[in-house]
Amino acid sequence: MEKPDFVVRKKETCRMLGVCSETLRQWVKKGEFPPPIQLGARAVGWMQSDIDAFLERRRQVSRPKL
């Protein structure tokens, strides 16, 4: 069964990644992290699947044998 995908707001995304919002902004600017989805005039978020894929790529680079 496939895991459901949902939108994660910025504050929670930063918490999940263990970085501050400025680091997240820089990663997006450099193309290292997917751009956010605009949810409203002042609200953004990321798909959980994008966050999971990013973390998996980072894990493979830092721990290639796992």
N, C-alpha and C positions, 0 to 999 in steps of 0.2 A: 504494500500500500504506500502510495506517495505521500510525503509530508506536505501539509497545506502551506501555501505561501501567503505571507501577509506583510503589511507595511510596518516598519519600525521607525519611530520618530528619532530625531537627531540626538537628543540627550541619551536615549537608550542605546543607540548605535555606538556612540562614543564610549559608553560604559561597557558594552560588549567587546569593543576593540581595545579597551584600556588606554585610550588616548583622549586628549582634550579636543574641543571643537576646532581650534586653530590647526592642529595636526590633520584632522579630518579634511578641513578646507584645503590645505596644502596638497594632500594626497589626491583630492578630486581635481584640483588645478593642474597637477602634474600628470594626470591620467592614470594614477596608480590605484584609484578606487572609483567605482562607478558614480556618475553624477546623481544627485538626489532627484526624487520625484516631487514636483511641486504639488502640494496638497491644498494650499490656500494662499492667500496674499502673503502670509508670514509663516507658513508651515511647510516643512519638507520632511521627507522620510526616504527610506531605502527598503527594497524588497529583502525579506529574510534570506531568500535564496542567493541574492547577490552578496550579502554579508557572509553567508556560509561558504560560498565559492572563494571569496577573498581569503578567508581564514584558512581554508584548505590549501590554497596556493602558497600561503605563507608557511604553513606547516611543512609542506613538501620541500620547500627551499631550506628551512632550518633543520628539519629532521627527515632527510630523504629515505631512510630505511624503515620508517614506521608505516 
